[in-house]
Amino acid sequence: MDKVRIGIIGVGNMGTSHITSVQNIPQAELAAICDRDRARADEKVKLAPAGCRVFYSVDDLLDSGTVDAVIISVPHYDHTPIAIQAFEKGIHVLCEKPVAVTKSRAQKMIDAHAKHPELRFALMFNQRTRQAHRKIKQMIENGEFGKIVRVNWTVTDWFRSQSYYDSGSWRATWAGEGGGVLLNQCPHHLDLFQWFFGLPVKVRSTVSIGKYHDIEVEDDVNTYCEFADGSTGNFITSTGEFPGTNRLEISGTRGRMVFEDGVIKFKRTEVDVNEFCRSTPESFPSMDTWNIVVPTRKDTGHEHQDVIEAFVKAVLDPKAKLVAEGEEGIRSVEFGNAMLYSGLKGEEVSIPMDTVKFDAMLDDLIKNSKFQKKEVKEAIVDMGNSF
């Protein structure tokens, strides 16, 4: 195989951007697009190269022999059955975030992939390609911060208007999307959080339903968590604040790092804080510190394309690495599920969490929903503002 024949399933907002990305990758061929909205599919194929086939059914696409791999870019609940079906047909999978709505559904995808280890299973965690995030990951692994004692991440720059939520009948509903900010906007940061620090063992959240929007799911979350080593963390997110904040703070025994506005600032202590605390004879001491602006490489500017290109290379070469393995996606889903359960039930949640209880809660939310979705309206969409 010299080129990977790719089919894009779902050509809404993200799927449309992937049409361009795939065509920019020399080792990839955009062989097909698929969308159950026939008018949309017929319109979007005009963006594809000559010879790209159009399908209106996932079954027809996967049975056609047209593709070696698919990019799944559809509403969240459909990720699981489509991925499982693709694996059963011998087709490689790159799935948009989140990997699934619930931990139990993510596990079904992992189990299906395990039956076909020759296939590649990747996730669109494009923010792992950002150089600042990669640098922070490297600094943590190298022990630059000493022992991490506390992390705070405030991510409130995911502002969304009411027209955004009104643009799709599935959006911001328990039955159509399965959640709000934790499932749609924040999977990237939930992934980065666990990628950097691992999963906490305890979570306690406050969750607001429709605080800023006429929706039935969460749009504001404040979470406190504890890790197995005794360190603590806070995670705050919202889609109702503007201009909002994206600020990560890491406090360790060798100082404090702040990542904000794309800049990593590290106030490093000359000695270990714990050792200094135990040994200094002073009651109100100060410590010498170095104020460092950590340099990073320049981003490529096309991070989604970078994920797809890594996926293509991994399909062609089993030794090549993916940006994010599909199996890793269950971790951020569990983290988000734990936050939501804690906030709605008003109780502390332990991780690993009880998936049966969470699934029962979500089923009840769907069954007992009395929310009346407004008439779907076409919204003005500029995906560049989303990234």
Summary of the structure (lengths in Angstrom):
residues: 387
radius of gyration: 22.0
end to end distance: 33.1
largest distance: 77.2
contacts: 1282
relative contact order: 0.16
helix: 36%
strand: 23%
